[in-house]
Amino acid sequence: MGRVGIVDQLRAAGCVFAEEEARLLTEAAGSEAELAKLVARRVSGTPLEYVVGWAEFRGLRVRVWPGVFVPRRRTAFLVELAAAARPVTVLDLCCGSGALGLALVREVPGVELVASDIDPVAVDCARVNLEAVGAQVYRGDLFESLPVTLRGRVDVLLANVPYVPTEDIVEMPPEAREHEPRGTLDGGPDGLDMLRRVADGVLDWLAPGGMLLIEISAAQAESAVAELTRRGLAAAIAESEEYDATAVVGVRR
């Protein structure tokens, strides 16, 4: 199968970056037959990251597979905010593939990283990605499975929680709404259900002066700050033009 033919198929399927995708698919295939299968999966709408088996995140190739949330470029803003704090102990909550924690450890050597997710598929993926950096990955609903020795010691808590309002899921790109687990996208009626649950328990885990970082949409930011403030955190909005991203920052007083 020639490169031009692959590019044409991808373009016809609506792939905006068809030439780059054709290159990645060709690199991932071990034979012409496998390449044809990979192209067919991509043309059918399967996310490129699932087809090639990895996602690019902050300069790293992070393993992903079907059933695992694909890390977005904008979420690198959380890593940037966390790195600036020079933390010693970090908790990556709702970790998915473990991309955030992995990127942070690579940028801030010596970090003690703990990660957790409720989904067994995500936990398996995170363990593969984080094995090389010695992080512990736990399976459980938010804080429930974490070791008690972590209480009151977390300098930075990264939480890339679902925040899309339920009624807006239908407007998301098909790659997301048809292939990624709904639980990684749906944040409830106003998109803030999981943020509230994290905020309800976070004070027990943060060290004095410890920081909670949560990605959110710009439209939800003020409401998110109000939720964190009501739960005793000093909260503020952080924005990045480079990443087109918004986050809320909550600090334990």
Helices and strands as residue ranges (DSSP letters): H 3-12, H 18-28, H 32-43, H 48-52, E 54-57, E 60-63, G 73-75, H 76-84, E 89-93, H 99-107, E 112-117, H 120-130, G 131-133, E 136-139, G 148-150, E 154-159, G 166-171, H 174-179, G 182-184, H 193-201, G 202-204, E 206-216, G 218-220, H 221-230, E 233-240, E 245-252
